[in-house]
Amino acid sequence: MVHLAVDFANTVRASAGDALAGAAGLAAWLRERRAELEVHLEEADLLAIGEEEAAAARRARDAVRALMAGRDDPGEHVRALNDAVRAAPRWRELAWGPAPSVTARSAHPPVLAAVAELAERAMLLLSGPDRDLIRPCGAPGCVQFFLKEHPRREWCSTGCGNRVRVARHYARTKGA
């Protein structure tokens, strides 16, 4: 299972570009992931996303990527994540009906609350026991991250692994 924070960081792709490039991209990405979020997002919330929310999501995502890669001074990236979390504080409310349930609420727009949740999940991953499992993909040209949950895993996907193995085979047979 892919950690949602890693999925968020991986919205930058070498071949496909930035999945959060604009409001429509953020809306599409959140629509695909809304079942994994605690913050409840209605379709109307996703349709109302503007460039401000998309820019906030990209700032948080870029900070997560920089911290996962271990590059630059972490101070500015930590501040960016903290700013994202503070932009829309959340709390849980209990609903009592046929079946008790808990829903995450915020006094701010739900999309900003979802970005805050993603930033918080990234913080928990970066500061938790799985931190040492975060790896960049070893395939040339790939910019994705993954959690190395198996000792032999070196790539973010089987596709990247296959490309590396095919390239290695090609180099061996062409050089022979």
C-alpha positions in Angstrom: 0.0 0.0 0.0 1.4 3.4 -1.0 1.4 6.0 1.7 -0.8 9.0 0.8 2.1 11.4 1.6 4.3 9.6 -0.9 1.5 9.7 -3.5 1.3 13.5 -2.9 5.0 13.9 -3.4 4.8 11.8 -6.6 2.4 14.2 -8.3 5.5 15.4 -10.2 6.4 13.0 -13.0 9.3 13.0 -15.4 7.3 12.2 -18.4 3.8 13.4 -17.5 4.8 16.7 -15.8 3.0 18.2 -12.8 -0.3 16.6 -11.8 -1.0 19.7 -9.7 -0.1 22.2 -12.4 -3.4 24.0 -12.1 -6.8 24.1 -10.4 -8.1 21.3 -12.7 -5.1 19.1 -11.9 -5.5 19.5 -8.2 -9.2 18.8 -8.5 -8.6 15.6 -10.5 -6.0 14.4 -8.1 -8.1 15.0 -5.0 -11.1 13.5 -6.7 -9.1 10.2 -7.2 -7.9 10.3 -3.6 -10.8 11.7 -1.6 -11.8 8.3 -0.2 -8.4 8.2 1.5 -8.8 11.6 3.1 -10.4 12.3 6.4 -11.6 15.7 5.1 -14.9 15.2 3.3 -14.7 16.8 -0.2 -18.0 17.3 -2.1 -17.9 17.6 -5.9 -18.9 21.2 -5.5 -15.7 21.8 -3.4 -13.6 20.3 -6.1 -15.2 22.3 -8.9 -14.6 25.5 -6.8 -10.8 25.0 -6.6 -8.9 28.1 -7.8 -5.3 28.8 -8.5 -4.7 29.9 -4.9 -5.5 26.4 -3.6 -3.5 24.8 -6.4 -0.5 27.0 -5.6 -0.8 26.1 -1.8 -0.9 22.4 -2.7 2.2 22.8 -4.9 4.1 24.6 -2.2 3.3 21.9 0.3 4.1 19.1 -2.2 7.4 20.8 -3.2 8.4 21.0 0.5 7.6 17.3 1.0 9.7 16.4 -2.1 12.7 18.5 -0.9 12.5 17.0 2.6 12.2 13.4 1.2 15.2 14.0 -1.1 17.3 15.5 1.7 18.4 18.4 -0.4 18.8 22.1 0.5 18.4 23.7 3.9 15.4 21.9 5.5 14.3 25.1 7.4 12.4 26.7 4.5 10.7 23.4 3.6 9.7 22.8 7.2 8.2 26.3 7.4 6.2 25.6 4.2 4.7 22.4 5.6 3.9 24.1 8.9 2.3 27.0 7.0 0.2 24.5 5.1 -1.0 22.7 8.2 -1.8 26.1 9.9 -3.8 27.3 6.9 -6.8 25.1 7.7 -6.8 23.5 11.2 -9.1 20.5 11.5 -11.0 18.8 14.2 -13.1 15.7 14.4 -16.9 15.7 15.1 -18.9 12.7 16.2 -22.2 12.0 14.4 -24.7 9.7 16.1 -27.2 8.1 13.8 -27.9 4.5 12.6 -24.1 4.0 12.9 -21.8 6.4 14.9 -19.2 8.1 12.6 -16.5 10.7 12.9 -16.0 13.4 10.3 -13.1 15.8 10.0 -14.3 19.4 9.9 -12.6 22.8 9.4 -13.6 26.4 9.5 -11.7 26.9 6.3 -12.6 25.7 2.7 -12.5 21.9 2.5 -9.8 21.9 -0.2 -7.4 23.8 2.1 -8.2 21.4 4.9 -7.4 18.5 2.6 -4.0 20.1 1.7 -3.4 20.7 5.4 -4.2 17.0 6.0 -1.7 15.9 3.3 1.0 18.2 4.8 0.3 16.7 8.2 0.5 13.1 6.9 3.8 14.0 5.2 5.1 15.4 8.5 4.1 12.2 10.3 5.9 10.1 7.7 9.0 12.3 7.7 9.2 12.2 11.5 8.1 8.7 12.1 9.6 5.2 12.0 9.1 4.8 8.2 11.3 7.9 7.5 14.3 5.6 6.9 12.2 3.7 4.2 11.7 6.7 1.9 13.8 6.3 -1.2 14.1 8.0 -4.6 13.5 5.6 -7.5 16.8 4.2 -8.8 15.7 4.2 -12.5 17.4 6.8 -14.7 15.2 9.8 -15.3 12.5 8.8 -12.7 11.7 11.5 -10.1 9.3 9.4 -8.0 9.7 8.3 -4.3 8.7 5.0 -2.7 8.8 3.3 0.7 11.4 0.5 0.6 9.3 -2.1 2.4 11.2 -5.0 0.9 15.0 -5.3 1.0 15.3 -6.0 -2.7 13.1 -3.2 -3.9 15.0 -0.4 -5.8 12.3 1.1 -8.0 9.1 3.0 -7.5 7.2 0.6 -9.8 7.5 -2.6 -11.8 7.6 -0.4 -15.0 10.7 1.4 -13.8 12.3 -1.9 -12.8 11.5 -3.4 -16.2 13.0 -0.5 -18.0 16.2 -0.8 -16.0 16.5 -4.5 -16.6 15.7 -4.2 -20.4 18.4 -1.4 -20.7 20.9 -3.6 -18.8 20.1 -6.6 -21.1 20.4 -4.4 -24.2 23.8 -3.1 -23.1 25.0 -6.6 -22.4 23.9 -8.1 -25.7 24.8 -5.1 -27.8 28.3 -5.0 -26.2 28.8 -8.8 -26.7 
